[in-house]
Amino acid sequence: MSATYTFDVFSSLDGFGAVGGDWGGYWGKQGPELLQRRLELYTPPCHMVFGANTYRIFARFWEEVDRNPEVEDPWGIALHEQPATVISTTLSAALTWPDAALERADALQVVERLKEESAVPLRSHGSLSMNRSLLAAGLVDYIQLTVFPVLTGRSGSSPVFTGIDDYDLELVDSRLLDGRTQELTYRPARHG
């Protein structure tokens, strides 16, 4: 049986996965329901999959935790304690993630193998370009999109779905968190 792969991503309403300016973590919109829901997602065993850029960002957050206190939210700690595979041909330093393995192969081959071998679900938070490639290859079983109630047209960066093909999305779960943030889980299928 093949493990499921979930592409988990945060986004502004206008589709940006990162933001500049003075927004802060979670675009300043975190609340107790959001944080509890994230903990529920990352407490059960799973296996994390990161591309090089997202791994570098998360590793730096943990190294500079005094400047990034949101990584110590309980769900951030739970995510950090999950085993992880980092896919990169450019990383050369030793990984600082507690239980991480570096794979220096093509992401499509690595994820295809992990889906066959893993006894637990695979999850990837962020890693936009890698996950767009995995989506195109049909390896993403679920897209879990957490939409924050902000428009960041001027300060937003990293468009989440830029350059992808057309997909039909089957909504398999939705939750309103803290009366303002929407979590949407979809099963993607290439359109046509």
Backbone as CSV, one residue per row, in Angstrom:
resi,resn,N_x,N_y,N_z,CA_x,CA_y,CA_z,C_x,C_y,C_z
1,MET,0.840,-1.187,0.000,0.000,0.000,0.000,0.876,1.239,0.000
2,SER,0.490,2.199,-0.772,1.260,3.425,-0.930,0.859,4.466,0.119
3,ALA,1.863,5.114,0.705,1.598,6.192,1.660,1.045,7.406,0.917
4,THR,0.173,8.157,1.572,-0.340,9.380,0.967,0.676,10.501,1.119
5,TYR,0.612,11.449,0.198,1.491,12.614,0.204,0.614,13.863,0.228
6,THR,0.820,14.706,1.251,0.057,15.942,1.386,0.981,17.137,1.227
7,PHE,0.632,18.007,0.292,1.292,19.292,0.103,0.533,20.284,0.976
8,ASP,1.139,20.680,2.081,0.539,21.557,3.086,1.149,22.942,2.915
9,VAL,0.305,23.939,2.714,0.846,25.267,2.424,-0.033,26.355,3.016
10,PHE,0.595,27.411,3.487,-0.083,28.618,3.941,-0.140,29.592,2.766
11,SER,-1.226,30.374,2.700,-1.358,31.329,1.605,-2.184,32.529,2.039
12,SER,-1.868,33.674,1.445,-2.761,34.825,1.548,-3.941,34.566,0.613
13,LEU,-5.013,35.317,0.738,-6.170,35.125,-0.135,-5.805,35.328,-1.599
14,ASP,-4.821,36.190,-1.871,-4.413,36.428,-3.248,-3.291,35.495,-3.710
15,GLY,-3.039,34.420,-2.960,-2.200,33.344,-3.464,-0.716,33.412,-3.187
16,PHE,-0.288,34.246,-2.267,1.137,34.331,-1.961,1.483,33.489,-0.732
17,GLY,2.592,32.753,-0.819,3.023,31.886,0.264,4.000,32.540,1.216
18,ALA,4.490,33.707,0.871,5.418,34.434,1.742,5.101,35.915,1.635
19,VAL,5.567,36.633,2.601,5.227,38.048,2.659,6.397,38.848,3.203
20,GLY,6.524,40.057,2.730,7.508,40.979,3.281,6.798,41.969,4.182
21,GLY,7.406,43.093,4.369,6.777,44.137,5.179,6.723,43.768,6.644
22,ASP,5.723,44.279,7.325,5.645,44.137,8.779,4.560,43.151,9.215
23,TRP,4.173,42.210,8.364,3.093,41.281,8.682,3.431,40.348,9.838
24,GLY,4.608,39.778,9.854,4.970,38.807,10.886,4.475,37.414,10.535
25,GLY,4.796,36.441,11.378,4.396,35.063,11.164,2.889,34.910,11.132
26,TYR,2.407,34.008,10.308,0.966,33.759,10.119,0.240,35.032,9.652
27,TRP,0.953,35.963,9.081,0.390,37.255,8.677,-0.260,37.950,9.876
28,GLY,0.181,37.601,11.089,-0.382,38.194,12.298,-1.785,37.703,12.625
29,LYS,-2.219,36.614,12.022,-3.599,36.146,12.173,-3.707,34.797,12.899
30,GLN,-2.669,34.377,13.588,-2.792,33.106,14.304,-3.747,33.270,15.473
31,GLY,-4.434,32.203,15.752,-5.357,32.171,16.879,-5.326,30.790,17.497
32,PRO,-6.020,30.602,18.609,-5.937,29.314,19.313,-6.465,28.133,18.502
33,GLU,-7.519,28.325,17.704,-8.029,27.206,16.902,-7.042,26.809,15.814
34,LEU,-6.431,27.791,15.162,-5.428,27.495,14.140,-4.267,26.726,14.757
35,LEU,-3.742,27.214,15.862,-2.590,26.556,16.479,-2.938,25.155,16.968
36,GLN,-4.138,24.964,17.507,-4.570,23.633,17.940,-4.724,22.703,16.753
37,ARG,-5.296,23.198,15.674,-5.474,22.373,14.472,-4.125,21.944,13.906
38,ARG,-3.169,22.855,13.875,-1.832,22.508,13.366,-1.199,21.427,14.237
39,LEU,-1.394,21.521,15.547,-0.864,20.508,16.453,-1.522,19.153,16.171
40,GLU,-2.841,19.149,15.929,-3.543,17.906,15.591,-2.990,17.276,14.317
41,LEU,-2.572,18.093,13.365,-2.042,17.583,12.103,-0.649,16.991,12.258
42,TYR,0.149,17.558,13.153,1.558,17.161,13.237,1.899,16.323,14.461
43,THR,0.915,15.980,15.288,1.186,15.095,16.416,1.222,13.624,15.991
44,PRO,0.295,13.149,15.153,0.395,11.747,14.714,1.671,11.540,13.886
45,PRO,2.197,10.329,13.877,3.398,10.078,13.080,3.185,10.423,11.612
46,CYS,4.165,11.072,11.056,4.213,11.352,9.627,5.683,11.473,9.257
47,HIS,5.943,11.579,7.988,7.312,11.736,7.502,7.342,13.020,6.675
48,MET,8.157,13.972,7.081,8.240,15.257,6.394,9.148,15.152,5.171
49,VAL,8.809,15.916,4.134,9.625,16.002,2.931,9.837,17.488,2.643
50,PHE,11.099,17.892,2.555,11.436,19.292,2.308,12.354,19.416,1.102
51,GLY,12.154,20.502,0.345,13.142,20.905,-0.632,14.232,21.692,0.084
52,ALA,15.307,21.982,-0.619,16.461,22.643,-0.008,16.123,24.020,0.556
53,ASN,15.389,24.834,-0.203,15.106,26.198,0.252,14.266,26.221,1.517
54,THR,13.212,25.412,1.563,12.369,25.378,2.754,13.146,24.820,3.936
55,TYR,13.956,23.792,3.695,14.779,23.265,4.786,15.696,24.367,5.343
56,ARG,16.346,25.109,4.461,17.247,26.182,4.921,16.489,27.206,5.776
57,ILE,15.286,27.569,5.344,14.489,28.539,6.101,14.141,27.981,7.477
58,PHE,13.611,26.760,7.525,13.231,26.161,8.816,14.443,25.968,9.716
59,ALA,15.548,25.507,9.160,16.760,25.306,9.973,17.237,26.641,10.544
60,ARG,17.180,27.698,9.728,17.595,29.022,10.220,16.643,29.509,11.311
61,PHE,15.329,29.288,11.129,14.373,29.671,12.174,14.741,29.023,13.501
62,TRP,15.090,27.726,13.465,15.417,27.035,14.720,16.745,27.507,15.288
63,GLU,17.687,27.863,14.418,18.978,28.374,14.896,18.816,29.760,15.522
64,GLU,17.846,30.521,15.042,17.612,31.887,15.527,16.258,31.966,16.220
65,VAL,15.970,30.978,17.068,14.650,30.853,17.683,14.276,32.085,18.508
66,ASP,15.251,32.799,19.045,14.935,34.007,19.813,14.312,35.082,18.925
67,ARG,14.613,35.085,17.623,14.015,36.045,16.691,12.789,35.477,15.982
68,ASN,12.539,34.182,16.148,11.426,33.502,15.479,10.653,32.661,16.489
69,PRO,10.049,33.290,17.502,9.426,32.507,18.578,8.266,31.635,18.114
70,GLU,7.656,31.939,16.954,6.518,31.122,16.514,6.929,29.693,16.163
71,VAL,8.224,29.435,15.887,8.616,28.049,15.607,8.495,27.187,16.854
72,GLU,8.437,27.816,18.019,8.271,27.055,19.254,6.805,26.871,19.644
73,ASP,5.882,27.246,18.733,4.497,26.865,18.958,4.477,25.343,19.055
74,PRO,3.588,24.751,19.847,3.583,23.286,19.983,3.548,22.540,18.653
75,TRP,2.828,23.067,17.659,2.791,22.360,16.376,4.134,22.467,15.672
76,GLY,4.832,23.584,15.831,6.157,23.725,15.236,7.147,22.745,15.840
77,ILE,7.036,22.534,17.134,7.890,21.552,17.808,7.538,20.147,17.315
78,ALA,6.243,19.845,17.200,5.818,18.524,16.714,6.329,18.279,15.302
79,LEU,6.223,19.275,14.424,6.739,19.152,13.062,8.237,18.888,13.099
80,HIS,8.949,19.633,13.930,10.410,19.534,14.029,10.855,18.159,14.529
81,GLU,9.997,17.487,15.288,10.359,16.180,15.838,10.014,15.014,14.914
82,GLN,9.304,15.289,13.813,8.983,14.217,12.866,10.232,13.879,12.041
83,PRO,10.377,12.620,11.629,11.472,12.302,10.716,11.277,13.045,9.405
84,ALA,12.387,13.358,8.748,12.308,14.166,7.536,13.285,13.674,6.483
85,THR,12.902,13.891,5.241,13.794,13.719,4.108,13.950,15.084,3.468
86,VAL,15.191,15.491,3.268,15.499,16.752,2.607,16.068,16.394,1.239
87,ILE,15.432,16.906,0.195,15.838,16.590,-1.166,16.611,17.773,-1.722
88,SER,17.898,17.551,-2.006,18.728,18.649,-2.480,19.999,18.130,-3.138
89,THR,20.370,18.772,-4.215,21.680,18.516,-4.817,22.651,19.636,-4.471
90,THR,22.186,20.646,-3.717,23.035,21.802,-3.416,23.474,21.891,-1.957
91,LEU,22.767,21.262,-1.046,23.170,21.324,0.357,24.462,20.544,0.550
92,SER,25.379,21.167,1.298,26.642,20.472,1.546,26.918,20.307,3.034
93,ALA,26.373,21.194,3.846,26.601,21.105,5.288,25.762,19.987,5.889
94,ALA,26.179,19.511,7.044,25.405,18.493,7.747,24.038,19.058,8.119
95,LEU,23.013,18.223,8.064,21.664,18.659,8.402,21.547,18.834,9.913
96,THR,20.844,19.889,10.325,20.673,20.157,11.752,19.299,19.717,12.260
97,TRP,18.444,19.214,11.387,17.134,18.702,11.788,17.361,17.448,12.627
98,PRO,16.605,17.221,13.691,16.890,16.103,14.606,16.919,14.721,13.958
99,ASP,16.003,14.416,13.046,15.925,13.086,12.447,15.719,13.246,10.948
100,ALA,16.755,13.763,10.271,16.636,14.063,8.843,17.691,13.327,8.036
101,ALA,17.287,12.933,6.840,18.194,12.302,5.891,18.239,13.169,4.636
102,LEU,19.413,13.319,4.077,19.595,14.082,2.849,19.557,13.123,1.666
103,GLU,18.730,13.446,0.686,18.643,12.681,-0.558,19.135,13.577,-1.687
104,ARG,20.141,13.117,-2.404,20.719,13.894,-3.499,20.263,13.359,-4.859
105,ALA,18.987,13.052,-4.972,18.434,12.515,-6.211,17.262,13.388,-6.645
106,ASP,16.697,13.054,-7.776,15.545,13.771,-8.300,14.359,13.611,-7.348
107,ALA,13.672,14.711,-7.053,12.558,14.692,-6.096,11.467,13.709,-6.514
108,LEU,11.203,13.595,-7.798,10.161,12.686,-8.256,10.507,11.241,-7.905
109,GLN,11.752,10.859,-8.111,12.177,9.492,-7.789,12.153,9.258,-6.283
110,VAL,12.624,10.243,-5.519,12.678,10.092,-4.067,11.274,9.948,-3.490
111,VAL,10.357,10.827,-3.888,9.001,10.781,-3.338,8.267,9.529,-3.792
112,GLU,8.468,9.120,-5.030,7.850,7.878,-5.497,8.309,6.704,-4.630
113,ARG,9.604,6.644,-4.318,10.130,5.578,-3.465,9.602,5.689,-2.043
114,LEU,9.586,6.921,-1.486,9.080,7.116,-0.129,7.619,6.703,-0.016
115,LYS,6.827,7.003,-1.034,5.412,6.625,-1.006,5.266,5.111,-0.924
116,GLU,6.162,4.376,-1.561,6.098,2.912,-1.533,6.638,2.347,-0.217
117,GLU,7.630,2.992,0.373,8.304,2.440,1.546,7.741,2.904,2.888
118,SER,7.158,4.084,2.936,6.770,4.674,4.212,5.534,3.997,4.810
119,ALA,5.619,3.736,6.104,4.471,3.170,6.829,3.570,4.270,7.376
120,VAL,3.985,5.522,7.236,3.205,6.665,7.731,2.990,7.650,6.584
121,PRO,1.983,8.522,6.700,1.744,9.512,5.644,2.942,10.446,5.467
122,LEU,3.118,10.910,4.252,4.149,11.902,3.924,3.495,13.271,3.896
123,ARG,4.206,14.264,4.454,3.705,15.641,4.454,4.849,16.571,4.066
124,SER,4.512,17.626,3.371,5.493,18.649,3.039,4.859,19.999,3.295
125,HIS,5.476,20.787,4.150,4.977,22.132,4.429,5.850,23.117,3.670
126,GLY,5.241,23.844,2.737,6.021,24.778,1.917,6.630,24.061,0.728
127,SER,7.944,24.301,0.494,8.675,23.666,-0.616,7.899,23.815,-1.920
128,LEU,7.588,25.062,-2.268,6.666,25.343,-3.368,7.099,24.776,-4.705
129,SER,8.314,25.061,-5.154,8.700,24.595,-6.492,8.774,23.075,-6.540
130,MET,9.283,22.449,-5.480,9.327,20.991,-5.455,7.912,20.418,-5.520
131,ASN,6.997,20.971,-4.732,5.639,20.434,-4.702,4.868,20.708,-5.988
132,ARG,5.172,21.789,-6.666,4.544,22.001,-7.980,5.000,20.909,-8.954
133,SER,6.283,20.527,-8.893,6.790,19.443,-9.754,6.156,18.111,-9.392
134,LEU,6.009,17.853,-8.090,5.385,16.604,-7.642,3.913,16.554,-8.046
135,LEU,3.238,17.707,-7.986,1.844,17.784,-8.430,1.751,17.441,-9.911
136,ALA,2.645,18.024,-10.714,2.644,17.762,-12.158,2.887,16.291,-12.467
137,ALA,3.654,15.623,-11.612,3.967,14.207,-11.821,2.895,13.279,-11.256
138,GLY,1.845,13.841,-10.647,0.767,13.024,-10.104,1.097,12.377,-8.765
139,LEU,2.074,12.904,-8.041,2.494,12.309,-6.771,1.866,12.961,-5.546
140,VAL,1.126,14.046,-5.733,0.465,14.728,-4.614,-0.951,14.185,-4.480
141,ASP,-1.237,13.575,-3.336,-2.571,13.034,-3.093,-3.532,14.096,-2.570
142,TYR,-2.999,15.006,-1.735,-3.834,16.054,-1.139,-3.087,17.374,-1.139
143,ILE,-3.826,18.434,-1.381,-3.337,19.797,-1.177,-4.097,20.341,0.014
144,GLN,-3.371,20.676,1.066,-3.996,21.264,2.253,-3.583,22.731,2.285
145,LEU,-4.526,23.581,1.945,-4.291,25.005,1.781,-4.922,25.754,2.946
146,THR,-4.102,26.436,3.716,-4.607,27.270,4.804,-4.560,28.709,4.312
147,VAL,-5.744,29.302,4.139,-5.869,30.639,3.554,-6.088,31.652,4.673
148,PHE,-5.153,32.582,4.772,-5.236,33.635,5.784,-5.975,34.843,5.206
149,PRO,-6.750,35.533,6.027,-7.599,36.623,5.548,-6.823,37.915,5.337
150,VAL,-5.945,37.884,4.344,-5.147,39.063,4.000,-4.970,39.115,2.488
151,LEU,-4.800,40.306,1.973,-4.392,40.533,0.589,-3.008,41.163,0.657
152,THR,-2.047,40.562,-0.058,-0.665,41.033,0.041,-0.092,41.371,-1.329
153,GLY,-0.913,42.009,-2.143,-0.492,42.337,-3.500,0.790,43.132,-3.587
154,ARG,1.034,44.018,-2.646,2.240,44.836,-2.664,3.424,44.132,-2.016
155,SER,3.194,43.422,-0.919,4.313,42.837,-0.173,4.421,41.329,-0.310
156,GLY,3.467,40.677,-0.972,3.495,39.223,-1.097,4.589,38.746,-2.029
157,SER,5.076,37.549,-1.747,6.058,36.912,-2.621,5.791,35.415,-2.631
158,SER,6.463,34.724,-3.488,6.328,33.274,-3.632,4.886,32.861,-3.950
159,PRO,4.407,33.189,-5.160,3.070,32.735,-5.543,2.986,31.209,-5.435
160,VAL,1.981,30.725,-4.752,1.900,29.306,-4.425,1.736,28.435,-5.666
161,PHE,0.846,28.796,-6.558,0.515,27.908,-7.674,0.943,28.460,-9.033
162,THR,1.913,29.330,-9.056,2.363,29.901,-10.323,2.915,28.819,-11.248
163,GLY,2.522,28.890,-12.515,3.084,28.014,-13.539,2.555,26.593,-13.568
164,ILE,1.545,26.277,-12.757,1.052,24.899,-12.780,0.055,24.701,-13.917
165,ASP,-0.233,23.450,-14.202,-1.218,23.079,-15.207,-2.620,23.287,-14.630
166,ASP,-3.647,22.916,-15.372,-5.027,23.013,-14.895,-5.394,21.753,-14.112
167,TYR,-6.085,21.952,-12.967,-6.494,20.836,-12.115,-7.926,21.024,-11.663
168,ASP,-8.658,19.916,-11.596,-9.928,19.887,-10.894,-9.601,19.502,-9.462
169,LEU,-10.301,20.119,-8.504,-10.041,19.862,-7.095,-11.307,19.341,-6.431
170,GLU,-11.193,18.192,-5.781,-12.297,17.642,-5.012,-12.082,18.047,-3.555
171,LEU,-13.013,18.801,-3.011,-12.914,19.227,-1.620,-13.214,18.039,-0.715
172,VAL,-12.245,17.641,0.116,-12.450,16.508,1.012,-12.586,16.944,2.469
173,ASP,-12.206,18.186,2.780,-12.375,18.698,4.134,-12.234,20.214,4.108
174,SER,-12.989,20.876,4.971,-12.828,22.327,5.136,-13.123,22.680,6.584
175,ARG,-12.390,23.661,7.083,-12.563,24.110,8.466,-12.355,25.614,8.532
176,LEU,-13.223,26.257,9.279,-13.033,27.669,9.584,-12.374,27.734,10.954
177,LEU,-11.238,28.402,11.030,-10.461,28.469,12.260,-10.428,29.896,12.783
178,ASP,-10.764,30.047,14.032,-10.762,31.350,14.697,-11.682,32.351,14.009
179,GLY,-12.692,31.853,13.293,-13.659,32.726,12.645,-13.111,33.528,11.483
180,ARG,-11.879,33.178,10.998,-11.306,33.999,9.930,-10.381,33.260,8.977
181,THR,-9.758,32.189,9.410,-8.784,31.483,8.578,-9.417,30.190,8.086
182,GLN,-9.284,29.927,6.791,-9.929,28.770,6.167,-8.891,27.710,5.845
183,GLU,-9.119,26.483,6.316,-8.281,25.347,5.926,-9.080,24.513,4.940
184,LEU,-8.534,24.327,3.763,-9.198,23.596,2.687,-8.315,22.429,2.267
185,THR,-8.865,21.231,2.244,-8.106,20.060,1.811,-8.755,19.516,0.554
186,TYR,-7.938,19.412,-0.492,-8.416,18.993,-1.800,-7.671,17.755,-2.294
187,ARG,-8.344,16.965,-3.096,-7.722,15.897,-3.854,-7.613,16.408,-5.296
188,PRO,-6.396,16.588,-5.809,-6.238,17.147,-7.157,-6.317,16.087,-8.248
189,ALA,-6.858,16.469,-9.387,-6.853,15.632,-10.587,-6.620,16.553,-11.782
190,ARG,-5.688,16.185,-12.618,-5.393,17.018,-13.777,-6.652,17.184,-14.633
191,HIS,-6.925,18.404,-15.042,-8.140,18.702,-15.807,-7.973,18.206,-17.246
192,GLY,-9.021,17.553,-17.735,-9.016,17.101,-19.135,-8.224,15.850,-19.295
